[in-house]
Amino acid sequence: MIMLKKKDQKIFIVDDDPDYLFQLEFMVKEMGFDVQTASSQKEGEKLLSQKSPNLVILDLMMEKDDSGFILAYQSKKKHPEVPVVITTSASSEAGIQFDLDENNTRQWVHADLMLEKGIRPDQLHREINKLLKI
């Protein structure tokens, strides 16, 4: 197995909030990764259809309340080995919780990790490294 250097690892970030997208892009680039972004579900679908990432970070709610779930499903269908992270503020704003440790949740949420928005850079770095096995 070939170990890729961080700069050779492509991370896709899809979020419709331009400020949050900029913030995430900046954090992940500072970690040394190659980052590509999209600002909508439609742009995310195009990005996923054209290139192969090493990791995908998706906002849960964009044009639709389930845009992140749709993109996660499409990503796993095309690139099953690529880790998918869904970020959301649904827990703090609406009290909705998703427990990926529950088997029935894991069956319909095609993500490897769900994170509450506002994650600190050091936490994000640890989670990305863990998912990419760096």
DSSP file (Angstrom, degrees, kcal/mol; ACC not computed):
  #  RESIDUE AA STRUCTURE BP1 BP2  ACC     N-H-->O    O-->H-N    N-H-->O    O-->H-N    TCO  KAPPA ALPHA  PHI   PSI    X-CA   Y-CA   Z-CA
    1    1 A M              0   0    0      0, 0.0     2,-0.5     0, 0.0     0, 0.0   0.000 360.0 360.0 360.0 131.5    0.0    0.0    0.0
    2    2 A I        -     0   0    0      1,-0.0     2,-0.6     0, 0.0     0, 0.0  -0.736 360.0-141.4 -88.0 127.2    1.3    3.4   -1.0
    3    3 A M        -     0   0    0     -2,-0.5     2,-0.3   131,-0.0   131,-0.0  -0.795  16.8-145.1 -89.3 121.5    1.2    6.1    1.7
    4    4 A L        -     0   0    0     -2,-0.6     2,-0.1     1,-0.1     5,-0.1  -0.621  13.7-121.0 -84.7 143.6    0.2    9.5    0.3
    5    5 A K    >   -     0   0    0     -2,-0.3     3,-1.6     1,-0.1     4,-0.5  -0.454  31.9-106.3 -74.7 157.4    1.6   12.6    1.7
    6    6 A K  G >  S+     0   0    0      1,-0.3     3,-1.9     2,-0.2    28,-0.7   0.893 120.4  56.4 -53.0 -44.0   -0.9   15.1    3.0
    7    7 A K  G 3  S+     0   0    0      1,-0.3    -1,-0.3    26,-0.2    26,-0.1   0.713 106.1  52.2 -65.2 -18.2   -0.4   17.5    0.0
    8    8 A D  G <  S+     0   0    0     -3,-1.6     2,-0.6    25,-0.1    -1,-0.3   0.457  89.9  94.2 -93.9  -2.6   -1.3   14.6   -2.3
    9    9 A Q    <   -     0   0    0     -3,-1.9    25,-2.0    -4,-0.5     2,-0.5  -0.816  68.1-146.8 -95.2 122.6   -4.5   13.8   -0.5
   10   10 A K  E     -a   34   0A   0     -2,-0.6    44,-3.4    42,-0.2    45,-1.3  -0.771  13.2-170.5 -92.2 125.6   -7.6   15.5   -2.0
   11   11 A I  E     -ab  35  55A   0     23,-2.9    25,-2.2    -2,-0.5     2,-0.4  -0.973   8.3-153.9-116.8 124.1  -10.3   16.6    0.4
   12   12 A F  E     -ab  36  56A   0     43,-2.3    45,-3.1    -2,-0.5     2,-0.4  -0.803   8.8-168.4 -94.8 135.3  -13.6   17.8   -1.0
   13   13 A I  E     -ab  37  57A   0     23,-2.3    25,-1.9    -2,-0.4     2,-0.5  -0.994   3.5-174.6-125.2 127.5  -15.7   20.2    1.1
   14   14 A V  E     +ab  38  58A   0     43,-2.6    45,-2.3    -2,-0.4     2,-0.3  -0.976  21.1 140.9-125.3 118.4  -19.3   21.0    0.1
   15   15 A D        -     0   0    0     23,-1.9    47,-0.1    -2,-0.5     6,-0.1  -0.963  42.3-148.1-156.0 137.5  -21.2   23.7    2.1
   16   16 A D  S    S+     0   0    0     -2,-0.3    23,-0.1    45,-0.2     3,-0.1   0.531  79.3  90.0 -87.7  -5.7  -23.6   26.4    1.0
   17   17 A D     >  -     0   0    0      1,-0.2     4,-2.9     2,-0.0     5,-0.2  -0.819  66.2-158.2 -90.2 108.3  -22.6   28.8    3.7
   18   18 A P  H  > S+     0   0    0      0, 0.0     4,-2.2     0, 0.0    -1,-0.2   0.842  89.4  50.2 -60.1 -34.5  -19.8   30.8    2.1
   19   19 A D  H  > S+     0   0    0      2,-0.2     4,-2.3     1,-0.2     5,-0.1   0.930 114.3  43.0 -68.9 -44.4  -18.3   31.9    5.4
   20   20 A Y  H  > S+     0   0    0      2,-0.2     4,-2.9     1,-0.2     5,-0.2   0.893 113.4  52.8 -68.5 -38.5  -18.2   28.4    6.9
   21   21 A L  H  X S+     0   0    0     -4,-2.9     4,-2.7     2,-0.2     5,-0.2   0.927 111.0  47.1 -60.8 -45.3  -16.9   27.0    3.6
   22   22 A F  H  X S+     0   0    0     -4,-2.2     4,-2.6    -5,-0.2    -2,-0.2   0.918 112.8  49.6 -61.5 -44.4  -14.1   29.5    3.6
   23   23 A Q  H  X S+     0   0    0     -4,-2.3     4,-2.4     2,-0.2    -2,-0.2   0.930 113.9  44.2 -62.5 -47.2  -13.3   28.7    7.2
   24   24 A L  H  X S+     0   0    0     -4,-2.9     4,-2.8     2,-0.2     5,-0.3   0.926 113.2  51.3 -63.7 -45.0  -13.2   24.9    6.6
   25   25 A E  H  X S+     0   0    0     -4,-2.7     4,-2.4    -5,-0.2     5,-0.2   0.927 111.4  48.0 -57.9 -45.6  -11.2   25.3    3.4
   26   26 A F  H  X S+     0   0    0     -4,-2.6     4,-2.4    -5,-0.2    -1,-0.2   0.934 112.6  48.3 -60.9 -47.6   -8.6   27.5    5.2
   27   27 A M  H  X S+     0   0    0     -4,-2.4     4,-1.1     1,-0.2    -2,-0.2   0.929 114.1  45.1 -60.0 -46.7   -8.3   25.1    8.2
   28   28 A V  H  <>S+     0   0    0     -4,-2.8     5,-1.7     1,-0.2     4,-0.3   0.872 112.6  50.5 -70.7 -36.5   -7.9   22.0    6.0
   29   29 A K  H ><5S+     0   0    0     -4,-2.4     3,-1.7    -5,-0.3    -1,-0.2   0.899 106.4  56.3 -64.2 -39.5   -5.4   23.7    3.7
   30   30 A E  H 3<5S+     0   0    0     -4,-2.4    -1,-0.2     1,-0.3    -2,-0.2   0.786  99.9  60.1 -62.0 -26.6   -3.4   24.8    6.8
   31   31 A M  T 3<5S-     0   0    0     -4,-1.1    -1,-0.3    -3,-0.2    -2,-0.2   0.597 125.5-104.1 -76.4 -11.1   -3.2   21.1    7.8
   32   32 A G  T < 5S+     0   0    0     -3,-1.7   -23,-0.2    -4,-0.3     2,-0.2   0.538  75.3 133.2 103.7   8.4   -1.4   20.5    4.5
   33   33 A F      < -     0   0    0     -5,-1.7     2,-0.6   -25,-0.1    -1,-0.3  -0.568  61.4-113.6 -93.6 156.7   -4.1   18.9    2.4
   34   34 A D  E     -a   10   0A   0    -25,-2.0   -23,-2.9   -28,-0.7     2,-0.4  -0.785  42.4-161.7 -82.3 123.1   -5.2   19.7   -1.2
   35   35 A V  E     -a   11   0A   0     -2,-0.6     2,-0.4   -25,-0.2   -23,-0.2  -0.908  19.1-177.9-118.4 136.3   -8.7   21.1   -0.9
   36   36 A Q  E     -a   12   0A   0    -25,-2.2   -23,-2.3    -2,-0.4     2,-0.3  -0.992  16.5-160.4-126.8 140.2  -11.4   21.5   -3.5
   37   37 A T  E     -a   13   0A   0     -2,-0.4     2,-0.3   -25,-0.2   -23,-0.2  -0.808  15.9-172.1-123.3 159.8  -14.7   23.1   -2.7
   38   38 A A  E     -a   14   0A   0    -25,-1.9   -23,-1.9    -2,-0.3    -2,-0.0  -0.980  14.9-151.9-143.8 148.0  -18.3   23.3   -3.9
   39   39 A S  S    S+     0   0    0     -2,-0.3     2,-0.3   -25,-0.2   -25,-0.1   0.190  73.7  30.8-111.3  17.2  -21.0   25.6   -2.6
   40   40 A S  S  > S-     0   0    0      1,-0.1     4,-2.5    22,-0.1     5,-0.2  -0.983  81.8-104.7-161.2 165.3  -24.1   23.6   -3.4
   41   41 A Q  H  > S+     0   0    0     -2,-0.3     4,-2.6     2,-0.2     5,-0.2   0.920 121.3  52.1 -60.1 -43.1  -25.4   20.1   -3.7
   42   42 A K  H  > S+     0   0    0      1,-0.2     4,-1.9     2,-0.2    -1,-0.2   0.925 111.3  45.3 -61.9 -45.8  -25.4   20.4   -7.5
   43   43 A E  H  > S+     0   0    0      1,-0.2     4,-2.5     2,-0.2    -1,-0.2   0.882 112.3  53.4 -64.3 -37.5  -21.8   21.6   -7.6
   44   44 A G  H  X S+     0   0    0     -4,-2.5     4,-2.6     2,-0.2    -2,-0.2   0.898 106.9  51.1 -63.6 -41.1  -20.9   18.8   -5.1
   45   45 A E  H  X S+     0   0    0     -4,-2.6     4,-1.7     2,-0.2    -1,-0.2   0.906 111.2  48.6 -62.1 -41.4  -22.4   16.2   -7.5
   46   46 A K  H  X S+     0   0    0     -4,-1.9     4,-1.3     2,-0.2    -2,-0.2   0.927 111.5  49.1 -63.9 -45.6  -20.4   17.6  -10.4
   47   47 A L  H  X S+     0   0    0     -4,-2.5     4,-2.0     1,-0.2     3,-0.4   0.921 112.2  48.1 -60.6 -45.7  -17.2   17.6   -8.4
   48   48 A L  H  < S+     0   0    0     -4,-2.6    -1,-0.2     1,-0.2    -2,-0.2   0.808 110.5  51.9 -66.6 -29.6  -17.7   14.0   -7.2
   49   49 A S  H  < S+     0   0    0     -4,-1.7    -1,-0.2    -5,-0.2    -2,-0.2   0.753 115.2  41.1 -78.5 -22.3  -18.5   12.9  -10.8
   50   50 A Q  H  < S+     0   0    0     -4,-1.3     2,-0.3    -3,-0.4    -2,-0.2   0.774 118.7  26.2 -96.4 -29.7  -15.3   14.4  -12.2
   51   51 A K     <  -     0   0    0     -4,-2.0    -1,-0.1    -5,-0.2     0, 0.0  -0.888  67.7-123.5-137.2 163.1  -12.7   13.6   -9.7
   52   52 A S        -     0   0    0     -2,-0.3   -42,-0.2    -3,-0.1     2,-0.1  -0.932  29.0-162.0-111.0 117.2  -11.8   11.1   -7.0
   53   53 A P        -     0   0    0      0, 0.0   -42,-0.2     0, 0.0     3,-0.1  -0.378  23.8-139.7 -89.0 171.4  -11.2   12.5   -3.5
   54   54 A N  S    S+     0   0    0    -44,-3.4     2,-0.3     1,-0.4   -43,-0.2   0.614  91.0   5.3 -97.9 -20.6   -9.4   10.9   -0.5
   55   55 A L  E     -b   11   0A   0    -45,-1.3   -43,-2.3    27,-0.2     2,-0.4  -0.967  66.4-149.2-160.0 148.6  -12.0   12.3    1.9
   56   56 A V  E     -bc  12  84A   0     27,-2.2    29,-3.0    -2,-0.3     2,-0.5  -0.986   3.8-166.0-127.2 132.8  -15.3   14.2    1.6
   57   57 A I  E     -bc  13  85A   0    -45,-3.1   -43,-2.6    -2,-0.4     2,-0.4  -0.983  18.3-175.7-117.7 122.1  -16.7   16.8    4.1
   58   58 A L  E     -bc  14  86A   0     27,-3.2    29,-3.6    -2,-0.5     2,-0.3  -0.927  26.6-129.9-123.8 140.4  -20.4   17.7    3.5
   59   59 A D  E     - c   0  87A   0    -45,-2.3    29,-0.2    -2,-0.4     3,-0.1  -0.652  21.1-141.5 -76.1 142.6  -22.8   20.1    5.0
   60   60 A L  S    S+     0   0    0     27,-2.1     8,-3.1    -2,-0.3     2,-0.7   0.964  84.3  41.8 -71.8 -52.2  -26.1   18.3    5.9
   61   61 A M        +     0   0    0     26,-0.2   -45,-0.2     6,-0.2     4,-0.2  -0.863  68.4 128.1-108.0 114.8  -28.6   21.0    5.0
   62   62 A M  S    S-     0   0    0      2,-2.0    -1,-0.1    -2,-0.7   -22,-0.1   0.101  85.2 -15.0-124.8-118.3  -28.0   23.0    1.8
   63   63 A E  S    S+     0   0    0     -2,-0.1     2,-0.3     2,-0.0    -2,-0.1   0.881 141.8  28.6 -58.2 -35.6  -30.6   23.4   -1.0
   64   64 A K  S >  S-     0   0    0     -4,-0.1    -2,-2.0     1,-0.1     3,-1.4  -0.854  89.0-114.5-121.6 158.0  -32.6   20.6    0.6
   65   65 A D  T 3  S+     0   0    0     -2,-0.3     3,-0.2     1,-0.3     4,-0.1   0.734 118.6  39.7 -63.3 -21.0  -32.7   19.5    4.3
   66   66 A D  T 3> S+     0   0    0      1,-0.1     4,-2.4     2,-0.1    -1,-0.3   0.111  75.0 119.3-116.6  22.1  -31.1   16.2    3.2
   67   67 A S  H <> S+     0   0    0     -3,-1.4     4,-2.6     1,-0.2     5,-0.2   0.885  78.1  51.4 -54.3 -42.4  -28.5   17.4    0.6
   68   68 A G  H  > S+     0   0    0     -8,-3.1     4,-2.5    -4,-0.3    -1,-0.2   0.887 109.2  49.6 -64.5 -39.3  -25.6   16.1    2.7
   69   69 A F  H  > S+     0   0    0     -9,-0.4     4,-2.4    -3,-0.2    41,-0.2   0.910 111.6  49.4 -64.6 -41.2  -27.2   12.6    3.0
   70   70 A I  H  X S+     0   0    0     -4,-2.4     4,-2.4     2,-0.2    -2,-0.2   0.936 113.5  45.1 -63.2 -47.3  -27.8   12.6   -0.8
   71   71 A L  H  X S+     0   0    0     -4,-2.6     4,-2.9     2,-0.2    -2,-0.2   0.883 111.3  53.4 -65.1 -38.2  -24.2   13.6   -1.5
   72   72 A A  H  X S+     0   0    0     -4,-2.5     4,-2.6    -5,-0.2     5,-0.2   0.927 110.0  48.0 -61.8 -44.1  -22.9   11.0    1.0
   73   73 A Y  H  X S+     0   0    0     -4,-2.4     4,-2.1     2,-0.2    -2,-0.2   0.934 113.8  46.7 -60.4 -46.9  -24.9    8.3   -0.7
   74   74 A Q  H  X S+     0   0    0     -4,-2.4     4,-2.0     1,-0.2     5,-0.2   0.896 112.7  50.2 -64.0 -40.1  -23.6    9.3   -4.1
   75   75 A S  H  X S+     0   0    0     -4,-2.9     4,-3.5     1,-0.2     7,-0.2   0.933 112.2  46.0 -63.7 -46.4  -20.1    9.5   -2.9
   76   76 A K  H  < S+     0   0    0     -4,-2.6    -1,-0.2     1,-0.2    -2,-0.2   0.837 111.0  53.8 -67.7 -31.9  -20.2    6.1   -1.2
   77   77 A K  H  < S+     0   0    0     -4,-2.1    -1,-0.2    -5,-0.2    -2,-0.2   0.914 120.3  31.6 -66.9 -41.9  -21.8    4.6   -4.4
   78   78 A K  H  < S+     0   0    0     -4,-2.0    -2,-0.2     1,-0.2    -3,-0.2   0.859 138.2  21.2 -83.8 -38.2  -19.0    5.9   -6.6
   79   79 A H    ><  +     0   0    0     -4,-3.5     3,-1.9    -5,-0.2    -1,-0.2  -0.652  67.9 172.8-131.4  73.7  -16.1    5.8   -4.1
   80   80 A P  T 3  S+     0   0    0      0, 0.0    -1,-0.1     0, 0.0    -4,-0.1   0.762  78.7  53.6 -59.5 -26.6  -17.0    3.2   -1.4
   81   81 A E  T 3  S+     0   0    0      2,-0.1    -5,-0.1    -5,-0.0    -2,-0.0   0.582  85.8  99.9 -84.6  -9.2  -13.6    3.4    0.2
   82   82 A V  S <  S-     0   0    0     -3,-1.9   -27,-0.2    -7,-0.2    -3,-0.1  -0.663  76.6-123.0 -84.2 123.2  -13.6    7.2    0.6
   83   83 A P        -     0   0    0      0, 0.0   -27,-2.2     0, 0.0     2,-0.4  -0.359  23.8-154.6 -64.5 141.9  -14.4    8.4    4.1
   84   84 A V  E     -c   56   0A   0    -29,-0.2    28,-2.7    -2,-0.1    29,-1.4  -0.979   8.0-168.2-122.1 130.2  -17.4   10.8    4.3
   85   85 A V  E     -cd  57 113A   0    -29,-3.0   -27,-3.2    -2,-0.4     2,-0.5  -0.970   6.0-158.9-115.3 129.5  -17.9   13.4    7.1
   86   86 A I  E     -cd  58 114A   0     27,-2.6    29,-2.7    -2,-0.5     2,-0.4  -0.941   6.3-159.9-108.2 128.2  -21.2   15.2    7.5
   87   87 A T  E     +cd  59 115A   0    -29,-3.6   -27,-2.1    -2,-0.5     2,-0.3  -0.835  19.3 165.4-104.2 145.1  -21.2   18.5    9.4
   88   88 A T  E     - d   0 116A   0     27,-2.1    29,-3.0    -2,-0.4     4,-0.1  -0.996  42.9-159.6-154.8 155.3  -24.3   19.9   10.8
   89   89 A S  S  > S+     0   0    0     -2,-0.3     4,-2.7    27,-0.2     5,-0.3   0.141  70.7 106.8-114.7  13.7  -25.8   22.4   13.2
   90   90 A A  H  >>S+     0   0    0      1,-0.2     4,-2.3     2,-0.2     6,-1.5   0.833  74.6  56.1 -61.6 -33.7  -29.1   20.4   13.4
   91   91 A S  H  >5S+     0   0    0      4,-0.3     4,-0.9     3,-0.2    -1,-0.2   0.947 115.1  35.1 -65.6 -47.5  -28.3   19.1   16.9
   92   92 A S  H  45S+     0   0    0      2,-0.2    -2,-0.2     1,-0.1    -1,-0.2   0.853 126.4  39.2 -76.5 -34.0  -27.9   22.6   18.4
   93   93 A E  H  <5S+     0   0    0     -4,-2.7    -3,-0.2     3,-0.1    -2,-0.2   0.881 136.1  12.2 -84.3 -39.5  -30.5   24.3   16.3
   94   94 A A  H  <5S-     0   0    0     -4,-2.3    -3,-0.2    -5,-0.3    -2,-0.2   0.450  94.1-118.0-120.1  -4.0  -33.3   21.7   16.2
   95   95 A G     << +     0   0    0     -4,-0.9     2,-0.4    -5,-0.8    -4,-0.3   0.672  60.8 150.8  74.2  15.5  -32.2   19.1   18.8
   96   96 A I        -     0   0    0     -6,-1.5     2,-0.4     2,-0.0    -1,-0.3  -0.702  26.3-165.2 -84.4 128.2  -31.9   16.4   16.1
   97   97 A Q        -     0   0    0     -2,-0.4     2,-0.5    -3,-0.1     0, 0.0  -0.919  10.8-163.9-116.0 140.0  -29.3   13.7   17.0
   98   98 A F        -     0   0    0     -2,-0.4     2,-0.8    16,-0.0    16,-0.1  -0.981   4.4-164.5-122.3 118.4  -27.8   11.1   14.6
   99   99 A D    >   -     0   0    0     -2,-0.5     3,-1.7     1,-0.1     6,-0.3  -0.864   5.6-171.9-106.1 102.1  -26.0    8.2   16.3
  100  100 A L  T 3  S+     0   0    0     -2,-0.8    -1,-0.1     1,-0.3     6,-0.1   0.600  81.7  70.8 -70.3  -9.4  -23.8    6.5   13.7
  101  101 A D  T 3  S+     0   0    0      4,-0.1     2,-0.4    -3,-0.1    -1,-0.3   0.680  79.2  89.9 -78.6 -16.7  -23.1    3.7   16.3
  102  102 A E  S <> S-     0   0    0     -3,-1.7     4,-2.2     1,-0.1     3,-0.4  -0.692  78.7-138.9 -80.9 129.5  -26.7    2.6   15.9
  103  103 A N  H  > S+     0   0    0     -2,-0.4     4,-1.4     1,-0.2    -1,-0.1   0.875  99.3  50.6 -58.7 -43.9  -27.0    0.0   13.2
  104  104 A N  H  > S+     0   0    0      1,-0.2     4,-0.7     2,-0.2    -1,-0.2   0.833 111.2  49.6 -69.0 -29.2  -30.2    1.2   11.6
  105  105 A T  H >> S+     0   0    0     -3,-0.4     4,-2.5    -6,-0.3     3,-0.9   0.919 107.8  53.9 -69.5 -43.3  -28.9    4.8   11.4
  106  106 A R  H 3< S+     0   0    0     -4,-2.2    -2,-0.2     1,-0.2    -1,-0.2   0.794 101.1  62.2 -60.9 -29.3  -25.7    3.6    9.8
  107  107 A Q  H 3< S+     0   0    0     -4,-1.4    -1,-0.2    -5,-0.2    -2,-0.2   0.824 117.5  25.1 -69.3 -31.4  -27.7    1.8    7.1
  108  108 A W  H << S+     0   0    0     -3,-0.9     2,-0.9    -4,-0.7    -2,-0.2   0.635 110.7  70.8-110.4 -16.5  -29.3    5.0    5.8
  109  109 A V     <  -     0   0    0     -4,-2.5     2,-1.9    -5,-0.1    -1,-0.2  -0.872  68.7-161.3 -98.8 104.2  -26.7    7.6    6.8
  110  110 A H        +     0   0    0     -2,-0.9     2,-0.3   -41,-0.2   -34,-0.2  -0.369  50.1 111.8 -87.1  60.2  -23.8    6.9    4.4
  111  111 A A        -     0   0    0     -2,-1.9   -26,-0.2    -5,-0.1     3,-0.1  -0.946  59.9-149.9-131.4 152.4  -21.2    8.7    6.5
  112  112 A D  S    S+     0   0    0    -28,-2.7     2,-0.3    -2,-0.3   -27,-0.2   0.673  87.0  11.5 -89.6 -21.0  -18.2    7.6    8.5
  113  113 A L  E     -d   85   0A   0    -29,-1.4   -27,-2.6     2,-0.0     2,-0.4  -0.982  58.5-154.7-158.0 141.2  -18.5   10.5   10.9
  114  114 A M  E     -d   86   0A   0     -2,-0.3     2,-0.4   -29,-0.2   -27,-0.2  -0.989  19.1-171.5-119.4 131.6  -21.0   13.2   11.8
  115  115 A L  E     -d   87   0A   0    -29,-2.7   -27,-2.1    -2,-0.4     2,-0.3  -0.954  24.7-121.7-124.4 141.3  -19.6   16.4   13.4
  116  116 A E  E     -d   88   0A   0     -2,-0.4     3,-0.4   -29,-0.2   -27,-0.2  -0.636  42.9-104.0 -75.8 133.8  -21.4   19.3   15.0
  117  117 A K  S    S+     0   0    0    -29,-3.0    -1,-0.1    -2,-0.3   -58,-0.0  -0.242 104.2  54.6 -58.8 147.6  -20.5   22.6   13.2
  118  118 A G  S    S+     0   0    0      1,-0.2    -1,-0.2    -3,-0.1    -2,-0.1   0.547  72.5 164.9 100.0  13.3  -18.0   24.7   15.1
  119  119 A I        -     0   0    0     -3,-0.4    -1,-0.2     1,-0.1    -2,-0.0  -0.346  40.3-112.7 -63.7 140.6  -15.5   22.0   15.5
  120  120 A R     >  -     0   0    0      1,-0.1     4,-2.5    -2,-0.0     3,-0.2  -0.415  22.3-116.5 -72.4 150.2  -12.0   23.2   16.6
  121  121 A P  H  > S+     0   0    0      0, 0.0     4,-2.6     0, 0.0     5,-0.2   0.873 114.9  52.5 -55.9 -39.9   -9.2   22.9   14.1
  122  122 A D  H  > S+     0   0    0      2,-0.2     4,-2.0     1,-0.2     5,-0.1   0.882 110.7  47.5 -67.2 -36.4   -7.2   20.5   16.3
  123  123 A Q  H  > S+     0   0    0     -3,-0.2     4,-2.5     2,-0.2    -1,-0.2   0.936 112.8  48.7 -66.1 -45.8  -10.3   18.2   16.6
  124  124 A L  H  X S+     0   0    0     -4,-2.5     4,-2.7     1,-0.2     5,-0.2   0.909 110.2  51.9 -60.0 -43.1  -10.9   18.3   12.9
  125  125 A H  H  X S+     0   0    0     -4,-2.6     4,-2.6    -5,-0.2    -1,-0.2   0.921 110.2  48.3 -60.1 -45.5   -7.2   17.5   12.2
  126  126 A R  H  X S+     0   0    0     -4,-2.0     4,-2.3     1,-0.2    -2,-0.2   0.919 112.9  48.0 -61.3 -44.0   -7.4   14.5   14.5
  127  127 A E  H  X S+     0   0    0     -4,-2.5     4,-2.5     2,-0.2    -2,-0.2   0.909 112.5  48.0 -66.1 -42.4  -10.6   13.2   12.9
  128  128 A I  H  X S+     0   0    0     -4,-2.7     4,-2.5     2,-0.2     5,-0.2   0.940 112.6  48.9 -62.7 -46.7   -9.2   13.6    9.4
  129  129 A N  H  X>S+     0   0    0     -4,-2.6     5,-2.7    -5,-0.2     4,-0.6   0.891 111.8  50.2 -59.5 -40.2   -6.0   11.9   10.3
  130  130 A K  H ><5S+     0   0    0     -4,-2.3     3,-0.6     3,-0.2    -1,-0.2   0.928 112.5  45.6 -64.3 -46.2   -7.9    9.0   11.9
  131  131 A L  H 3<5S+     0   0    0     -4,-2.5    -2,-0.2     1,-0.2    -1,-0.2   0.855 118.0  42.8 -67.0 -34.8  -10.2    8.6    8.9
  132  132 A L  H 3<5S-     0   0    0     -4,-2.5    -1,-0.2    -5,-0.2    -2,-0.2   0.476 108.3-126.8 -88.7  -2.4   -7.2    8.7    6.4
  133  133 A K  T <<5       0   0    0     -4,-0.6    -3,-0.2    -3,-0.6    -4,-0.1   0.921 360.0 360.0  57.1  48.0   -5.1    6.5    8.7
  134  134 A I      <       0   0    0     -5,-2.7    -4,-0.2    -6,-0.1    -1,-0.1   0.400 360.0 360.0 -96.0 360.0   -2.3    9.0    8.8
